[in-house]
Amino acid sequence: MDVKEDSKDAKITAIIEFRGKALTLSLTEGDCDVGQVAWRLSKFHYSRYGKAGLRILSPLKAGRLCDCTLENPDDFLNFLHLIQTNGGLTVRVSEQRGEFGIGQVESFKLGAKEYHVSEGQNDGAVSRKDGESKEGHEVRVELADRVYTPLLKEVILWKEPRRGNFSEWTRLHQEERLWVKKVPKPIVDLLTETRTLFESKGKLWTVLKGMIEDATSSFAPAILGRSNVENVTNFDFRLIVEGGGSETLYVLWIWESEKDLSNYIMDFIEPNYPPGTQWRLETWATTLPTGTVKLIGNKAQTRELINRLLGYLMGQQLAREFLRVNKNIKDHADRIISLIDAELEKD
């Protein structure tokens, strides 16, 4: 980290401990007050995000070394990267007379953007000299930092049905309301449609889960033996892997993957276990009224029962609708990513 204080140049090393929340700033070359560097970073972080980002543990005028703690090491590293990619941060300090005497006013300049913070203002509003500098390219830079980057992290996951959810756009509406209003309408419209799709998916998931439970209870006696399933509930299909690994198999997850049982299992085994790893399937259930969990089905029986359930879902209109909703979510993800990329590529 290069620092220029008045006419003096200095270099500072910033060490972030990701296993904890520690940040150590140490002077490695030249002369400057490292504590002041930490303090200015904290105030600029507050001016952008509404929170300090770091807490300074060292005493005032720390000199060559300053110890801090971070609220979120990953976020703070992104904050430092933002400063670097924008060509640095300029801090100007001036005196200003107010009703309580003379105080300091700090001006932070990142690229073409300038932020003004009054003395002690780490818990109040921040004034910005926006004007025309916020138009065009600068608006897109802010949108990329505040909206598009966190949004894309979630949208990309919509292509993987089990991992996708709709929460980031809702959070941005609450925490970045000013910038959300600057998002182009075609992107907003697609996000609004996707919210509705996720709501439909949630409702379908609940209904299908109940249908699968009922179908399991109906099919199990003929496949597992009536005596084995008498007075049992909560059927649990398990993939037992040689060496002690175990994975619960959810029929709705298999259906959602649009794969047959064998391919679904191999797609799980191959990237996680050595070639030739042996595995088996088992069915477990809870005995009533004792609550004891017991094994009630072997590999062949469990495979037959799961395949019977998947065949049952193939004939259910709601199950096919569930897959259609997933496809629409994936399509919306592609379109949103494409539109955001087009915005970021504009001059």
C-alpha positions in Angstrom: 0.0 0.0 0.0 1.6 3.3 -1.1 0.9 6.3 1.0 1.7 10.0 0.3 1.3 12.3 3.2 1.9 16.0 2.3 5.3 15.7 0.4 6.4 12.5 2.1 6.1 9.0 0.5 5.7 5.8 2.5 4.8 2.2 2.0 2.5 0.2 4.3 2.0 -3.6 4.5 -1.6 -4.7 5.2 -1.9 -8.2 6.6 -5.5 -9.6 6.8 -5.9 -12.8 8.9 -8.8 -14.6 7.3 -9.0 -17.3 10.0 -9.9 -14.5 12.4 -10.8 -10.9 11.9 -7.4 -9.2 12.4 -5.8 -6.5 10.2 -2.3 -5.3 10.9 -1.0 -2.2 9.2 2.8 -1.8 9.4 5.1 0.9 8.0 7.8 -0.8 5.8 9.3 2.3 4.1 9.3 6.1 4.5 7.4 8.0 7.2 3.7 8.4 8.0 1.3 7.8 10.9 -0.1 4.3 10.2 -2.9 4.9 12.7 -4.1 7.9 10.7 -4.2 5.7 7.5 -6.4 3.2 9.4 -8.6 6.0 10.6 -9.1 7.5 7.2 -9.8 4.0 5.7 -12.4 3.5 8.4 -14.1 6.9 7.7 -14.1 6.4 3.9 -15.6 2.9 4.3 -18.3 4.5 6.4 -19.0 7.2 3.8 -19.6 4.4 1.2 -21.3 1.6 3.1 -22.7 3.2 6.3 -20.5 1.2 8.6 -16.9 1.6 9.7 -15.7 -1.7 8.5 -12.8 -1.9 10.9 -12.1 -1.1 14.6 -8.8 0.3 15.6 -7.2 -1.3 18.6 -3.9 0.6 18.8 -3.7 3.9 20.7 -3.9 7.3 18.9 -0.7 8.2 17.0 0.2 4.6 16.7 3.2 5.4 14.6 4.6 2.5 12.6 2.2 -0.2 13.5 -1.6 -0.3 13.9 -3.7 -3.3 14.9 -7.4 -3.5 13.9 -10.3 -5.9 13.8 -12.5 -6.3 10.8 -16.3 -6.8 10.6 -15.9 -8.9 7.5 -12.4 -9.7 6.1 -13.7 -10.7 2.7 -15.7 -7.5 2.3 -12.8 -5.3 3.5 -10.4 -7.0 1.0 -12.9 -6.1 -1.8 -13.0 -2.6 -0.4 -9.1 -2.3 -0.7 -9.4 -3.8 -4.2 -11.9 -1.2 -5.2 -9.5 1.6 -4.1 -6.7 -0.1 -6.1 -8.7 -0.5 -9.3 -9.8 3.1 -9.2 -6.3 4.4 -9.0 -6.1 5.1 -5.3 -7.8 7.3 -2.7 -7.0 11.0 -2.1 -7.8 12.4 1.4 -7.8 16.1 1.9 -8.3 17.5 5.4 -9.3 21.1 6.0 -10.5 23.2 8.9 -14.1 24.5 9.1 -15.7 26.7 11.8 -18.9 25.5 13.2 -21.2 26.2 16.2 -18.9 24.2 18.4 -15.7 25.8 17.2 -13.2 24.8 14.5 -13.4 21.2 13.3 -11.9 19.1 10.5 -13.7 18.3 7.2 -12.3 15.4 5.2 -12.7 15.1 1.5 -12.2 11.6 0.0 -11.7 11.3 -3.7 -11.9 7.9 -5.5 -11.6 8.4 -9.2 -14.1 11.1 -10.2 -16.1 10.7 -7.0 -15.7 12.9 -4.0 -17.0 12.4 -0.5 -17.0 14.9 2.3 -17.1 13.9 6.0 -17.1 16.2 9.0 -15.1 15.6 12.1 -16.5 12.8 14.2 -18.9 11.8 11.5 -18.8 8.0 11.8 -22.4 7.8 13.0 -24.2 10.4 11.0 -25.1 11.2 7.4 -22.4 11.6 4.7 -22.5 14.4 2.1 -21.3 13.8 -1.4 -20.4 16.1 -4.2 -22.2 14.2 -6.9 -23.5 16.3 -9.7 -22.5 15.4 -13.2 -19.6 13.1 -12.0 -22.3 10.6 -11.0 -23.7 10.4 -14.5 -23.0 8.0 -17.3 -19.9 5.9 -16.7 -19.6 6.8 -13.0 -23.2 5.6 -12.3 -22.3 2.2 -13.9 -19.2 2.0 -11.7 -21.3 2.6 -8.6 -24.0 0.1 -9.8 -21.3 -2.5 -10.5 -19.9 -2.1 -7.0 -23.1 -1.8 -5.0 -25.7 -3.7 -7.0 -24.5 -5.8 -9.9 -21.6 -7.6 -8.2 -23.6 -9.0 -5.2 -26.6 -9.7 -7.4 -24.6 -11.7 -10.0 -23.2 -13.9 -7.2 -26.8 -15.1 -6.5 -28.1 -15.0 -10.1 -25.4 -17.4 -11.3 -26.6 -19.9 -8.7 -30.1 -19.9 -10.3 -28.7 -22.3 -12.9 -28.2 -24.9 -10.2 -31.7 -25.5 -8.9 -30.7 -26.9 -5.5 -28.5 -23.9 -4.7 -30.6 -21.1 -6.1 -32.7 -18.7 -4.0 -34.1 -15.2 -4.3 -32.9 -12.9 -1.5 -30.2 -10.6 -2.8 -32.5 -8.3 -4.8 -34.7 -8.0 -1.7 -31.7 -7.1 0.4 -30.5 -4.5 -2.1 -34.0 -2.9 -2.1 -33.5 -2.3 1.6 -29.8 -1.4 1.8 -29.1 0.2 -1.6 -32.4 1.7 -2.4 -31.0 4.8 -4.2 -28.9 2.7 -6.5 -31.6 0.0 -7.1 -33.7 2.8 -8.6 -31.0 3.4 -11.2 -31.0 -0.2 -12.5 -32.4 -0.3 -16.1 -36.1 -1.3 -16.3 -35.5 -4.5 -18.4 -33.3 -5.9 -15.7 -35.8 -4.9 -13.0 -38.7 -6.5 -14.9 -36.8 -9.8 -15.2 -36.0 -9.8 -11.5 -39.7 -9.1 -10.6 -40.7 -12.0 -12.8 -38.0 -14.2 -11.2 -39.3 -13.4 -7.7 -42.7 -14.7 -8.8 -41.2 -17.8 -10.2 -39.4 -18.6 -6.9 -42.6 -18.0 -5.0 -44.3 -20.5 -7.3 -41.5 -23.0 -6.9 -41.7 -22.8 -3.1 -45.4 -23.6 -3.2 -44.9 -26.5 -5.7 -42.1 -27.8 -3.5 -44.4 -28.0 -0.5 -47.2 -29.8 -2.4 -44.8 -32.2 -4.1 -43.1 -33.1 -0.9 -46.4 -34.1 0.6 -47.3 -36.1 -2.6 -44.0 -38.0 -2.4 -44.5 -38.8 1.3 -48.0 -40.2 0.5 -46.8 -42.2 -2.5 -43.9 -43.6 -0.5 -46.3 -44.9 2.2 -48.5 -46.4 -0.6 -45.7 -48.1 -2.5 -43.5 -49.3 0.4 -45.5 -52.3 1.6 -45.4 -54.1 -1.7 -41.7 -53.4 -2.2 -40.2 -53.5 1.3 -42.7 -56.0 2.9 -45.8 -55.1 4.8 -44.4 -56.3 8.1 -41.3 -54.1 7.7 -43.3 -50.9 7.2 -46.0 -51.5 9.8 -46.2 -48.6 12.3 -43.3 -46.7 10.7 -43.1 -43.1 9.4 -40.5 -40.7 8.0 -39.0 -42.8 5.3 -35.3 -41.9 4.7 -33.3 -43.0 1.7 -29.6 -43.1 2.2 -26.5 -43.5 0.0 -23.9 -45.3 2.0 -20.3 -45.0 0.7 -17.4 -47.3 1.4 -15.2 -45.7 4.1 -18.0 -44.2 6.2 -19.5 -41.6 3.9 -23.3 -41.1 3.9 -25.7 -38.9 1.9 -29.5 -38.6 2.3 -31.2 -39.0 -1.1 -34.2 -36.8 -1.5 -36.5 -37.9 -4.3 -37.5 -34.3 -5.2 -33.8 -33.4 -5.6 -33.4 -36.3 -8.0 -36.5 -35.3 -9.9 -35.2 -31.6 -10.0 -31.9 -32.7 -11.4 -33.7 -34.3 -14.4 -31.5 -37.4 -14.1 -32.2 -41.0 -13.5 -31.2 -42.5 -10.1 -28.0 -44.1 -11.4 -26.6 -41.0 -13.1 -27.6 -38.9 -10.1 -25.6 -41.2 -7.8 -22.6 -41.3 -10.1 -22.5 -37.5 -10.4 -22.2 -37.4 -6.7 -19.7 -40.2 -6.2 -17.2 -39.5 -9.0 -16.1 -36.0 -8.0 -16.1 -36.8 -4.2 -14.6 -40.3 -4.0 -11.7 -42.3 -5.5 -12.4 -44.4 -8.6 -13.9 -47.8 -7.8 -15.5 -46.7 -4.5 -18.2 -49.1 -3.5 -21.6 -47.8 -2.3 -25.1 -49.2 -1.4 -28.6 -47.9 -0.9 -30.6 -48.3 2.2 -34.1 -47.3 3.4 -34.6 -46.3 7.0 -37.7 -45.2 8.9 -38.9 -44.2 12.4 -40.9 -46.7 14.4 -44.0 -45.6 16.2 -44.6 -45.0 19.1 -41.0 -45.5 20.3 -39.3 -43.2 17.8 -36.6 -45.8 17.1 -35.0 -45.4 13.7 -34.4 -48.8 11.9 -33.2 -50.2 8.6 -36.2 -51.5 6.6 -34.9 -51.8 3.0 -31.7 -53.0 1.2 -30.0 -51.8 -1.9 -32.3 -53.5 -4.5 -35.5 -52.6 -2.6 -34.5 -49.0 -2.1 -33.6 -48.6 -5.8 -36.9 -50.1 -6.8 -38.9 -47.8 -4.4 -37.1 -44.6 -5.6 -37.5 -45.5 -9.2 -41.2 -46.2 -8.6 -41.6 -42.7 -7.0 -39.7 -41.1 -10.0 -42.1 -42.9 -12.4 -45.0 -41.7 -10.3 -43.8 -38.0 -10.6 -43.5 -38.4 -14.4 -47.3 -38.7 -14.5 -48.0 -35.8 -12.3 -48.8 -32.4 -13.9 -47.6 -30.5 -10.8 -44.2 -32.3 -11.0 -43.8 -31.3 -14.7 -44.8 -27.8 -13.8 -42.1 -27.7 -11.2 -39.5 -28.5 -13.8 -40.9 -25.9 -16.1 -40.6 -23.3 -13.4 -37.0 -24.3 -12.9 -36.3 -23.9 -16.6 -37.8 -20.5 -16.6 -35.6 -19.5 -13.6 -32.5 -20.6 -15.5 -33.6 -18.8 -18.6 -34.2 -15.6 -16.6 -30.7 -16.0 -15.1 -29.1 -16.1 -18.5 -31.0 -13.0 -19.7 -30.2 -11.0 -16.5 -26.5 -11.9 -16.7 -26.5 -10.9 -20.4 -28.2 -7.5 -19.7 -25.9 -6.7 -16.8 -22.8 -7.6 -18.9 -24.1 -5.2 -21.6 -24.4 -2.4 -19.0 -20.9 -3.0 -17.7 -19.4 -3.0 -21.2 -20.8 0.4 -22.2 -18.3 3.2 -22.6 
